[in-house]
Amino acid sequence: MRLLTDTWLLFKNYMMSTLRQPVWILISLFTPICYLLLFAPLLDKMIVPSGPNTNALTSFTPGVVVMLGMFGSLFVGFSIISDLRAGIVERLRVTPVSRLAPLLGRALRDACLLLVQCLLLVTLAFILGLKADFWGVVLSLVLVIPMGIALASLSYAVGLMLKSEDAFAPLLNFFTTPLLLLSGVLLPLSLAPDWLQGAAKISPFYYIVNATRALFLGDFSDNAVWIGFGLVIVLAVLCVYWAANIFRRATA
Amino acid sequence: MAIIETRGLSKSFKSRRGVVEAVKGVDMRVDEGEIFGFLGPNGAGKTTTMRMLSTLMQPTGGQATVAGYDLLREPAKVRENIGYVSQAGGVDITMSGRENLILQARLYRVDQATAKTRAQELIVALQMEDFADRFAKTYSGGQKRRLDIALGMAHRPPLLFLDEPTTGLDPQSRAHLWEEVRKLRNEGTTIFLTTHYLDEADALCDRLCIIDNGVIVAEGTPDTLKHQVAGDVVTLGLDTRNGAIMQAQALLGKLSFVREVQVDKDILRLYVERGETALPQILRALDSADIVLQTIALARPSLDDVFLRQTGRSLREEAA
């Protein structure tokens, strides 16, 4: 109970701080928007539409949505490093506040922001001529939000462990670029040689992208959808559980 | 009544080079309603001790009661009854001072209306009316420090920990902050603070401990501690040629009221019982022996002399 009220209190507070600088919400949208505007047009002639109500954006937009969820969430850990330096983390530790509330409050705030960003991005894609199944798009967002919560928790926990931007930034770079390329966000991996397709199968994001692509096409019975949802649930449980332990230990 | 009592409180860290003992068995007692100072050079174990007492760090040995609760068995109870202001402070600069205070009070689980009243009380008490509604990122060092302290007082704890409260402040803000701390004490809050400033410990603290290398080397009121150092210090500057120093040393060492004579290059340092009566006699003795004096100074012993006595090093040199 206390965990819920503390989380809600901190969530409102984090949200208020963020909304005061709404420009940041747009800044993390910048890269995905660039991909939609400047990269997607190249695909028109490369990707053969798989049905009458589809076009290149039908397979490209889901990837960009996942990319937004990945990048937006993995980088949130920077904020906890600056909070750590400002003594804010420590100040909360000497209050009776639930140990997990600072983590959950932040992750919840990030989830809300991610939802808004995804809606803006998808709206833009529709304006640009996206053809997709409406409920499939809705379910894709339902899939991407818990992924965002998982990655944000992971990012906060790692930030809390490393305590320094100088260590955190290279670590992120090291993992994000291969994960991005292996997830088939930019181009479907069906174009890839066998070894690359094999390598992609170790990236969880490969399955999540596949699931969102199937959803955008309206293939709700596609196995990829079930695999995607199952994976995201497992990922979210593991990441939040692990991050909670790190928070509890670091702020006991 | 003791508000903090520790026995053998210690902390060791494991590092790659082995076990580092940061605090080696601290025994101390802080009474209700006093400003208690923890004085020592950087790395002496001040902050580590304070972090243990404020539940931020688990001691590796010893016991302590803080604000009436056992530190090891009831850390949650301790937390409810202490305020802690770290060196970094902990202000969220994206919010105003008032918003920081309201949130902090809410974290102690009071309702919004009570939190607002309490924030207003603290803003008045710490004279923050002029800037409380501005974003904290616009605050000066002194203003931010006052907000830090207000945050530590948000739930009106009987005991407040301040870690190096005036480090980095200009002299005026420092004097102002001392006033605020005294006011809190006069209103009944016990203050435990760490400092590496001698003048701060001397001017602000009712009682203090001197800590060096994780061990308490002296404890008492600033006055008692200074009295433990033999009396006053007279410093004489002499011509270094033709053995005047040796001559003066031999001559003055024989005077009954001189307890100790130290030579430091061209300076002679005399520890005397009562400086004001000793000065004329010293001058007369030197005059009659035709020793030419260049400078003379009388100083009351400072806490630095106490530190020097106990550790053989000067705190001033450490800080520099």
Interface residues (C-beta under 8 A of the other chain):
Chain A: R2 T5 D6 L9 N13 M16 S17 R20 Q21 D83 R85 A86 G87 I88 E90 R91 L92 R93 V94 T95 P96 V97 A252
Chain B: S54 T55 L56 Q58 A76 R79 E80 I82 G83 Y84 S86 Q87 A88 G89 G90 V91 D92 I93 T94 M95 E99 L103 Q104 R106 L107 Y108 R109 L151
